[in-house]
Each structure stands twice: as C-alpha cells, then as structure tokens.
Amino acid sequence: MAVDVAQWDDLLRGEELAYLGSEPARDGITAPLPDDLPKTLRERLEERGIHELYSHQAAAWEATRRGEHVAITTGTASGKSLAFNLPVLGALTDQPKHRALYLYPTKALSQDQVRALGELKVKNVRAAIYDGDTESERRWQIRKWANLILTNPDMLHVGVLPHHDRWGDVLSNLRYVVVDEAHVYRGVFGSHVGNVLRRLRRLAHVYGAEPQFLLASATIANPGELATSLTGLDFTVIGEDGAPKAERTVALWNPPLLDEELGQRASALAEASKLMADLVERGLRTLVFAKSRRSAELIHKFTADRLGDASRLSPYRAGYTAAQRREIEQRLFAGELLGVSATNALELGIDVGMLDAVVSVGFPGTVASMRQQWGRAGRRGHGLAVLVASEDALDQYFMREPATLLGRRVEAAILDHENPRVLDGHVAAAAFEAPLDEADAEILGSEALRRAAEHPDLKKTDAGYVWAGRDYPAGRFGLRSASPDVFTVVETENGSVLGTIERERAYSTVHEGAIYLHLGESYRVVALDLVARSALVEPFTGDYYTQAKKETMTTITETLRTDRRLGLDLCFGRVSVTEQVVGYQRKSIRDQSTLELVGLDLPETTFDTEAIWYVPEPEQLEGLTEMPKLLGTLHAAEHAMIAILPLWAMCDRWDIGGLSTNIHYQTGRPTVFVYDGHSGGVGITERGFDQFEGWVGDTAKMLEGCPCESGCPSCVQSPKCGNLNEPLDKAGALELLGRMLQAG
C-alpha cells in the first residue's frame, strides 16, 4: 500500500531542513520466463504470481546457462536473490545429486534465505543451514542429504575445509557457489574471505569439481574487480537494474545550531529519536541506522522516553545472542515492531518486510552504504529517506553542499588477499588440507607458494609443502577480527550473559566504570577480568555516559614508497601502532558536557599495519609553529583527512586511525600519520597515497565551508581517536592544506 506523503510532510519543515527533494519512480523492464526453465520450477513461480522476470534476472539466467561466472550488482530490493536462485534451483531440479553452497556474511541472512527457499517448495531441492548454531547430531545428516547448503565464510574456513574428508560427496558434486552481499567482503574480512574461496576452489578441484560462482552485491564502483579479487576468476557483470522503483522523498536534516562561534549543534541522536518518535506515532514503520552500538541503544532509549512506551520499539546490534537477534528480526518482519534503531548489522539484505522510512544518523562513511540503507525505505510504495547530520565536518559539508553527496557515485571495494599477515594463515591451512605444490599457484596465486617456502610450520616433502604442527591451523585465527579473544558481558544480579565483545573493543567499551547499553537498558561495568575474559555489569540509572581516552604511538618499520607530492615528501609503508586506553570521561547525556576524567590502568595493544605519512615543509608551517597551534593544526588536518578518506577508499571511518605530532622521534620534524586500522593493512591508505591530491583537495573544501572558528571542537573528531583533550585548530589545518595545494 502506498504511503500518503502528507503523513510525514509536516515533519520536514523548519531550520533543521537542509535539503528536501525526491527521487522519481521508475518502471520495471521485464522479460518472459526462460523457455528452458524446468517445468516444475516454472509452475512454482507462477503459483507465487511470478509470470515474468526483470531484465537483469533474465540476463543472469542466460549468462549462467552459458557457463559463465556471474556478478549481479543492482539496487536494494531489485530481486538479486531470484537472479541467482533460478539457475541453482533449475540445476538441482534436473540433477538432484548436484550440490550448491550459499555463503552469507551473517547467520540472519542464511535464516532469511532458507525461509524464502522453503516457501518456493521446489521439487528435489533440499536446503539446510550449516553454521555454528547447527546441532551436532544434525551436521552429518546435512552433509549426507542436503543439496543446497547455506553457511558463512567463518564456518567454511574452520568447520568445512579442514575436515573435507567428511565433505567429499559435497565437494565432488559441487555445481554452484553463491556469494551474497559480496560488497561486505572488503578490507581485512574480504582479504580473508578471498583466501577461503580460493581454498574452496582448490579442494573442489581435488575432488574433481569446477563450480560456477554467482556473486550478488549492492551497487559499487568495481563489481568485476571485487569478484575477481575474491575468487581469482573472470566474471560477467550484470549491472543494468530492471526492477521498478517507487518514488522516494529524500531529506537532509541538520540539528539546530547551539553555539554559532564553535559550530556546536544539538545532538544528532536526540534529533533522530525525535523524528523516529514522530514517525512511529503516525504508524509508519521506521528503521534508524546508527554508526555505533552505543548510539543505537541511546536512540532507542530516547525514543521510548518520548513515546512513554517501548512495546513496539527495539534496538538491534551485534553482540546480542542469536535468540535475541532472531526474535527482533521476526517481530520486525511480522509488523509487530514499528521502530527499530540498528547498527549496520541490518543494512544487509534481510527481508524485514514493508518499511516506510529510513533514517541514517550521521553519514555512514560511504555513498554505497548510505544508498544500501536508504534502499529499504518504501519497498512497496512511496518511501522516506533521511540523513541526520552529526557535528562531523564531512556531515556538515554535505549539509551545505547537498549536490556533492546526492550526485556522488558509489565507491570501490578494496581487499588484498596477498597481504602477508592474512595470507600466511591460509597458506598453512591449505597445506593442512592437502600438500601444496607448484600446480596450486594457478588457484592460490604465486605469492602463496612463495610464502609457503618461508613458513616456519610447513615442511617440504616430495608431495609438496605439508603442515608440521599438531593442531589444525585454521583454528588459530578468525576472519573478522584482529584478535581471536572475545570477552563475555555478565550481569552480576542473576549471572545471565548479556552479550560478547571483541578484545580490541573491550578495553574502550567495557572497562571498569564504563556505561554499557544492552537492549535499551543501561549497565555500569563493575569489573573487567582480563584473565577470565569477562566484564561484570550491574543495572545503572544515572544520567551520564562514558567515553574512553587513548594514547597512541606510531613507529615506522619500513618505507615502501616515497614521492614528492604537493610540495612535501609523502611516504607510504609499514608502521607499528601501540594503543593504550588510559582513562575515560563521564559525559552528561543532557548536554554532552564533561563531568569527570577517570584514569585507568589497562594493557597496551600493538599491531602492525600500513600508513601514509607526510612531513610539512617549513614554509608550509610558517606562522603555525607556536604551540599549541602547531599541534592543533596537525591534529585537525589528520582528523579531517581521516573523515574524507572513505570517499576515496570504500571503508568505514573506524577502519582508519591516525597520529599527529609536533616532532616524531624518527622523522625529527612535525609529522602526520594516517594508518589502516587493522593488522597488516588492506590497501586503504595506499589508495590514499595514489589519490593524495584529490584527497587533500576534498579535505580543504570540507574545512573551508565549516562555520566553526579556530579551536573547532568535535567537528573533526574521529572514532579512532581517543585523544579527547588534544587541541583541534581548524583554521590552522585549512591554512596548511591550502599551502600544500598551492605548492602542487
């Protein structure tokens, strides 16, 4: 049912409205059902009212039937699932002994897809989920009888490939591998998955199979390149979207200005909760995306306080138990929930039914991610999409220049499967699965064979390199986190487990004294046990939240590239980053003022990564060398560049870190570092090195339009930085960047 625009029209008024426009509806382009579609499959489709395909679905069918590897990259809700399901279901209908493997980045997506497949009831198709939640007694049954197995890369990595002798029948009959939500596989996670898929191809080849790969992705700039990077294969890219599109109202919402001199604005979280409450009161199903777990929880709390009733509201984020997440997903799909505040865990293609409005709180880092979020609004009728700006300089830049945002093309997804810190573990895992020899270079790559020769735990034999350890190497590392350590969050009153959190996040989010939010409730951390890997929490009713303070040190370990750019020496190379959470601030929920600074004694964490760094020339720093202006200038330039880099490299703001110092012990001069925030690096800052002039130019334009005076507070802050008390001199940063551009 179409939504009457008048239901939200009166909300989109006032000084907060920076832009109001609409995206027109689009008619679909259709094609008849293929002549060679199996009869029983055709009947099932027609029973569900599907009598024709969208043009991209028909194109995917034809390319797949020609034996090509296919990457489908069309908009949200365009029917990508049917595009890859049809060839697979057709093959299994004709040949039930064939096997298909579906890979999803989250368990929720697997649950969603198996539900949809079950509703089709296609003859000879036996679908089952095989993941960490699958009962042990069912696993052998699934390996034996299921011909369409849905899992995730993590289970493939640690539960399937190392035990391939149990999967011989599946691997020898493997006909299709479907990789959905492929745009998620970028950065460190994507680099790991690229190696897992190559290991899968290698073992399938050992068992005599050469499966076709079908990838589905949200719209990105480089779908073919991404598909090849993930698999090592050549792909046919289908990007012409034939699906119809409903009209969508688009609004950019800037919280009201509280302090004109400092550019301080009202809380974006409060503004989002106000919009959410108003939309929910009108009976409009609304999804609000926040950039952090804490933000999602706070928006839920603020909205519930406004409405006085939380029965039809819920937050949704990582860290909940599987049962908690599935209950929320089911209630949202069934229409029991009207308002959900979520992290990007719900950005992916889970079918949550008909939504009327989507509110993004803060620019999510990439245009592709924003479009993916907005694509959930108005799937079956006129929808509303809103971006509520934070104080971040990039958000404010887009509020002043809406066309720069709305007209910008989506970014490219980057990964590096040959990153040695990623590759080495997979080389060992591959050698455990089957001896490695020169023939494997065709699938795994020549770099894998080179690393095998240097790996201390591999032994060269007549059959090739084999694993010499006692355990199995895949169990030594995960795909998603720099650390395998996970902390459990336990409530002291009843001993219940509220959730889990990765070690690299634990020190800054569940340190002693931290306020931890879970399902809209506040808890105070009373103890963090580093040995037992647990955080003990108790209910909290206070009116403040906490923000960690970190100290960072960067050491240059190897310079890989240097160039003279914009009048200074620009370097790219390997660095070692040491971080330590040294304290936290208690901040008022009402006005974000700092109430108290509390010291902490927590261990340092160190990781090796890639970075760019530059040393401004004396003439570029003329008039800026007095302290604290020098440090404030460098610090503001660093953070502004971090804010802009996601527009040049498809990543999240929290994938990037930085350090600026008035004198670095190795360069001996004022230096600015921007580094990949993951161990080993994944090419983010190298892309910044390649595009340095454009990157700096965009940063200068963003700062030039910022209304803040010198001493700009939070508008150039970055989630990666905990140096909350360091000066940030926007005027100095603009002067420095301007001189760099003039020199270029």
N, C-alpha and C positions, 0 to 999 in steps of 0.2 A: 504494500500500500504506500503510495507516495505521501511524503510528509509536507504539510502546508507550511510554506515559508513563514507565514505570519506567526507560527508557533515560536520562532526564535528572533523574528525581525526586531522586536522592541528591545532585545538584549544587546544588539550590536549597534550601540549608539554611545556618544559621549567622547571625551577627550582621549580615552584609552584606545579608541579605534584608530589604528594607524593605516589600515587598508581594508577595503571591503570590495570584493569582486566575485565573479563566478566563473566556473569552468563549464562550457556548454555540454549538453548531452551529445552522444554520438550513437548513430545507428550501427547495428552489427553487420558484419559481412559473413554470409553463410555459404555452405557448400553441402551437397547431398551426402547422406551416409555412403561410405565407400561400397562399391559393388562387391569387393572381395571380403567384406566383413562377414564373419561366420554367422550363420542363420540364427543360432540360439542367442548370440550376443546382440544381434540386431533386435530380436524380439524383446530382450530385457531392456534395451534402451527405449524402444517405442512404448513399452509398458510404463516407463517413467516419463513419458511425454517428450522424449528426445527423438526428433524426426530428421534433424539435420545437425551439422557441425558448424562451429565457427571456422573461418578460413585457416587460422593458424593450427587448429586441431586437425583439419584435413591435411594440411601440409606436413605436419608431424607424422601422421599415418603413412603418407606416401614415402617420405624420406626413410622412415624406419623399415618399411617393406622393401626398400632398395638396399637394406643392409647397412645404412649409414649410422654413425653415432650422432645423436641429435641433442642440441641445446635449445630449449624453449625459453625465451625471455620476453614475457608480456606482462601487462599490468596486474595489479591485485584484483582478485575475483574474476579473472578472464578465462577460467576453465583449464588451467595448465594440468591439473590432476587428470582430467579426462583425456587430455592430449597424450600423456604417457601411459595412462591405464589401458586405453584401447588396444595398442599393439601388444601389450603384455597379456591382457585378457584374451585377445584373439589367439595368440600363440598357445596359451595354456588350454583354451577350449579345444584346439585341434590336436595338441600334443600334451596331455596331462603330465607326462614324465618330465617335461621341461621344468626348470626351476627359475624363479625370479627373486632377486634380492632388492628390497627397498631400503634406502638409508635416509634417516631423518635426523636433524640435529638435536631434537628433543623427544622425550618419551610421549609427551602430549600429542605431538604431531602423528606419531605412529598409531596411538589410540584413535585419533580422529580419522585417519585413513582406513584403518581396518573396519571401523564402523561404517564408513561410506561404501567400502567394498562388500561388506555383508548385506547392505541394503540392495545392491545390484543382483545378488543371488545368481551369479553366472555359473553355468554348468562346468564341472571339472575343476573349478578354482577353489583351492583350499588354503585360505590365508590365515596366518598366525603371527603374533608378536613374539620376538625372542630378544629379551633385554634383561637388565639386572633385576627386574621385578618378576620375571617368569619363574614359577615354581620349579624346583629341581626335578621333580618327578615328571613334569611335562616336557622338559627340554629334549629328551631322547625321542619322545613322540613327535614333536615338531620337526626334528631333523629327519624323521622317517617318513611322515605323511604329508607335511605342508609343502605346497609347490610355490607359494608366494609368501616369503618370509620378510617381515618388517622389523628392522633393528636400527641401531645407531652406530656411528663410527667407533665409539668407545667399546661397545660390545664386539664389533668386528675385530678391533685391534687386539683385545685382551681375551675374548671368550671364544672366538671362532678360528681365526688364522693360526694361533699357536697349537690348536687342537684339530687341525684339518683332517687328521685320520678319521675323526668321528663324522666329518662333513664330506667324506669322499663322494657319496651319491649326489649331494647338492652341488659340489664343485664340478663334477664331471658332466652334469646336466644343466649347468648354469647358462641360461639363454639371455637374460636381461639383467642389468644392474641399473636401478633408478636412483638418482641422487637429487632429492628435492631440496628446495630452499638453498640452492648452491651458492648464492651470494653471501651466505653466512660463513662459508668456508674461506675466510681471508685471514691475514695476519698469522699469528702463531698457530691458532686452531686449524686454519686452512692449510698451513705448511705441513702439519702433522697428518691431516686427512689426505693430502696429496700423496704422501708416502704409504698410508694404509691402503689406498686404492691401487697403487702400483703393486703392493704386496698381494692384494687380492687378484689382480690380473695375472701375476706370476704363478700363483698356486692354481688358478683356473687352467692356465696353460699346461702346468704339470699334469693335471688331471684330464687334459685333452679338450678343454673348452675355450672358446674365444667369445665371451659375451659382448653383446651390444650395450653401450652406455647411453642412457637417456637422462639428461640433466634439465631441471627446471629452476628458473631463477627470476627474482624480481628484476626490473629494468636496471641495468648497469651499463657503463660505457664500453666494457670489454668482455662480453659474454663468451666469445670464442676463445680469447686468450685465457680467461679463467678456466674454462672447461679443459683446455689443453694442459694448463698448469696443474690442474687437479689429477688428470689421468694419464698424460703423456700421449693422448690420441688426437687425431684431427676430427673436427666436428662440423656438421651442418647447423648453422644458426638460424632459428626461426624467430623473428622479432616483430613481424607485422601483426599487430593485435587486431583480430577480427571481432572481438567481443563488444557488445553495446556498452555504453557508459551513461549513467544517469547524471543529470545536472548536479553540480556541487557548488555551494556557497563557500567562499574562502575568506577568512578574516585574520588579520594580524592585529594582535591585542597587546598594547604596551601598558604595563601597570603605571598608575599616576606618579608623577614626579613629586618627591617629598622634600628634596634639597637640591635646588637648581644649581648651586655652586659646585657641589660634589657630584651631581648627576645621580643621586641616590633615589631609587624608586621603591614603591611598595612591593611587598613580597609577591613573586610570581606564583608561589604555591597558594597563597591566600586568594589571589585573583582567579586561579584555576579552580579552586574549590568553590568560589562564588559562582562562576559560570556553570560548574558541574551541578551545584545545588539547584540553580535556576532551571537548567535543562531537565533534570530529574523530576522536579516539581511539575513540569509540563508533560511528564510521562514519556520523555524522549530517552531512548536507550543510548547511553553515553559511555565512551571509553576515553580515559585520560592517561596519556603516556608521560611518565616522569623519567628523569635520567639517572636516578639512584633509588635504591631500595628505601632509604630513609624518606626521600621525597614522596614516593608512592604511598607510604604509610601515613605521612603527615597530611597529604591531600585527603585521604580517606577520613582521617580524624577531624580535619577542619570541616569537611562536607557534612559528616554525621552531626557535628556540633550545630551547624547552620540549620539542618533539617530536623534535628531532635529525634531522628530515627535512622538507625543503620541497618534495618532489616533487609532493605533492597540494595545495599551497598556492600562492596568488598574490595580490599586491596588484593594484588596478585603480583608475586615476585619470585625470583629464585630464592632458595633457602627454606621454602615450605616443604613439608613432607609430600610424597606422591599422592597420598589420600587427600590432603588438603587442596592441592592443586586441581585434582580431578573433580572434586566437589564444586569448586568455583567454576571450572570450565563447563560442567554440566548445567549448573544453575544459570550461567550466562547464556548458553545455547538454548535452554528451555524458556528463557524470558523471565525467570524469577528475579534476576538482578537487573536493575535499571542503570546503575552506575558502578563502574569498576575503575580503580586507579591502578595502573600497572607499570612495571618496567618494560623494556623491550622484549621481555620473555613472551609477551602476547603480540609482538609485532609480526611474528611469523604467521604462516597460513592456517592456523587453527580455525575451523569453522565455528564461529561464536554466534551464528545466526544473524538476524537483521539488526544492524546498528544505524542510528540516525545521526549521531555526532561523534567526532573525534577531536580531542583537544591535546595538542602537543605542548608540554611545558618546557620551554627552552628549545632552541634549535638542536636536534638530536645529533648533530655532528656531520651528517652528510645529507645531500638532497635526496639520494636514493632511499635512505632510511625515513626521511620525512614523508616522501611520496608513498612508501610502503605503509606507514601509519595512517596517513590520510585516506588511502585506498579502501580502508574499512568503513568509511562513512558513506551511508546511502547506497548500499549494495543493491537495494531493490527499489529505490526511489530517491528523490532529491535529498542530498546529504549536506551536512555542515562540517567544515574542517577549520580548526582554529589553531594558530600558533601564538601562545602566550610567551612574550619575551622575558628572559631573565635580565639581570644587570650586565651580563657578559657583553663585552664590546662587540662581538660578532652579531649577537642578537640585536643590539641597538643599531648597528649598521644596517641590518636588514629592515628594521622598522623605518629608518629614514629613506632607504632605497629598496622598496618592495620589488621593483622590477629585477633587481640584481639577484634576488632569491628566486622569484617565481619564474624567471626566464632562464635560470641556470640549468645546464644539462647535468645529468647524473654522473657520478664519479666512477672511476675504475677500481676494481677489487684487486688487491695485491697479495701475493703469497710467494714464498721462496722455499720449495721443498728440499733444496740442496743446502739450506742453512745447516752448517755442520752440527750445531747444538741440537737441532731437530733430527737431522739425518742419521747421526751415529746410532741412536737408539733403534731406529728402524732397520738399519743395516744389520745390527746384532739380532733383531727379531727375525729378519728374513733368513739369516744364516741358521737360526734355530729351526725354522720351518722347513728348510731344505738347503743343502750345500750351495754356496754362492760360487759361480764361475763366470768366465768372460761372456758367456751367452746371455747372462742376466742383465748385462748393460743395456740391451735393447729395451727392456721394460723399466728397470730400476734406474738406469742412467749410468754413465761412465763414472760420475763422481762417487756413486755408491760403491763401486768396485775399488776406487782409489782409497776411500775411507776404510773399507774392509781390510785392506793391506796394512793399515796403520792402527787398527782397533786392537787394544791390548787383550780383549777377551775372545778374540777369534783365532782359530788355529788353521793354518793352511794344510790341506791334505790332497791326495790325488783326486778326490771328488770335488774339491773346491774348499772355500772357507767355511768352517763349521764352528758352532758355539762351543766354547770350552768350559762354560760355567755350569753350576749345579742347578740353579733355578731357571725360570724361563724369562728372558729379557723384557718381553712386552709388559710383564707385571711390574717392572721397575719404574715406569713413567706413564703419566696420563697425557691426554691430548689437549686439554683445555687450560691447564694451569701451569704456572712456572714451578709450583710445588705440589707434591702429592699429599701434603699434610692437610687434614681437614679438622676443624675444631667443632665440637658439639655444644650447642647452647641449651642449657638445662635450667628449668625453673626450680628454685630451692623449695618452694612450698609443697609441691607434690612429686617432684622428681621427673616430671614429664619433659620430653625432648621437644623443644620448640623448633629447632632447625639446625642447619650446619653452615659453616663459613670457612672459606679457604684461608690458609695460614697468612698469605700475603695481605689479606684484608683484615684478618683478626686483630692484629696489633693496633690498627687505627679505628676499628669499629666496635670491638668487644673488650677493650682494655678495662681495667678496674676503674669504676666511676662512669663509664660510658652509658648513655641512654640508648637502649636497643628497642627498636619498634618491631612488632610482630602482629599481623592481622589486626592492625589498628590499635593495639594495646601497647603501652609503654612499660619498659622494664629497665631497672638500673643494674649494671653489672657489679656484683659484689666481690667477685674473684675471677681471675684468669689463671688457670692452671696450665703452665707451659709443658709440663711433663705428661699429664693426663689428656692434653689437648681438649680442654673443656672450659666453658665460660658459665659461671653460675649467676643467675639473674633473679631479681625479685620485682614484683609489681611496683610501678612508680606513678605518682600522681602530680608531680611537680610541673612547673611552667617554663622549664628550660630544656635545651638540647645541648649536645656536646659536639665539638669539632676538634679533631686531632691536630697536633703540631709536629712536623717532621723536620729533621735536619738531613741534608744530602751532601755527599762528597763524590766528585767525579774524577777518575784517573784515566788519562789517555794511555791505552796499551799498544795501539798500532794505528798509524795513519795509512789509509788505503788510497785516498785520492786527495789531491790539492789542486786549487785553481785560483787565479786572480779574478775575482768577481765583484762588481760594484765598488771597486777601489780598495778592496781589502783581500786578505788571504782567507779563503774559505777551505775548510778541511772536512773530510768525511773519513770515518774509521771506527775502530773498536775502542770501547771505553768500559771501565768497571764502575758501577754505581753502588754506593753504600748509602742506605737509608736507615734512619732510626727515629721511631716515634718517641719524642722527649717530653711530651705534655699534651694537655688538651684544654680547650676553653669551654666554659659553661656560658651559653648564649641564650638570651631571652627569646622565647617564642614570639612574644608580642612585638618587639621592635628590633630583634637581632643584635641588641647591644651586648657587649662582653661583660659578664658578671664576675668571672674569676678565671685565672690561669693556674692550672694544677700541673705539677711536674710528675713525670713517670720514669721508671727505670725498666726499659724493655730491651731485648737483644737487637743488635744490628742485623740487617739483611743485606746481602751483597749479590748482585747479578751482573753478568757481562752482557753487553748489548752493542748496538751501533748508534752513532751520533753524527751530527754535523756540529762544527764549532767555528766561530769566527772571532777575530781579534781586530776591533776597530782601530783605524789609523789615528794618530794624534790630532790631525786636522778635522777628523770627523767627530772628535770629542771636545773640540775647542769650546770653552765656556761651560762644559758639563763635568769637569774633572773634580770639582769640590764635593766632599762628602757632606750629607748623604745623597746629594743629587746624582752623583755618578752611579752609585749602586741602584738608586731608584730608577734611573734611566735604563740601565742594562736589564733590570728585573722586569720593568714594564715592557721593554722590547721583546724579551724572551717570552713572556706570557701572551702578548698579542700575537706573536708568530705561532705559538702553540695553538691559539684559538683559530687561526686561519688554515693551518696545515691540513686539517681534514678535508678542506675543499680541493686540495691538490692530490691527496692520497686518501683513498677510501678507508677511513679508520675512525675510531671514536676518540674524543678528547682525552679520555683516560688511558688510551693506548700510547700516549706521548708524555714524556716528562722533560724537565729542563733544569738548568742551573746557570746562574749568572753571578759573577764575582768581580770585584774591583781589581783583584790580582790573583791569577791562578798560579799555583806553585810550579807548573810545568811550562806554561807559556811565558810567565813572568810579566803579564800585562792583563788589562781588563779583557774578559772573555765571556762569551755567551755560548752555552751548550743547549742543544735540543736533541733528545735521545728517544729511541724506541723504548717503550715502557715494558717490554717483555724480554726475557732472557734470550740472548742470541741475536735479537733484531730480526725484522721481517721485511726490510726494504722501505719502510715508511720514510725515514729521514734521508735515505739515498734518493728517493723520489724528490724530496725537498731540495737536495743538492742539485739535481738535474734541472729543477724548475725554480731556482733560487730568485731570479729577477722578478718573475711573476708573483712568487710567494711574498717577497718583500713589498712589491708594489701594492698588492691587495691589503697587506697589513697596514701600510701607510694610509691608504684610502679609508680603511676602517677607523683608524685613530683620528684622522683629520676631521671626520664628521662627528666625533664624540663630543658632547657638550660639556663634559667634565673639565674642571680646571686642573692645574698641576697638583699632583698628590692624589690622583684618581685612585679610589679605594678598591672596590671589588670588581669593577667592570673589566679588568684584565686579569682576574684571577683564573687559576686553572685547577681542576680537581686533583691533578697530580701533585700540586704544591701544597705543603703544609706550613710553609714559612709565613704564617699569618701576620707577623708583626714587621716584616720587611717593608721598606718604602716602595711605592709604585709611582713613578713620575711619568705620567702620560705625555706631558709637554716635552720632556727631555727625550723620551723614546721617539716621538714624532720628529724631533729635530735630527736625531741620529739617523733614522731611516731615510729622511729626506736627503741628508748629505750623502748617504750611500747611493741612493738613486741618481743623484746629480753626478756622482763620480762614475756611474755606469754609463 
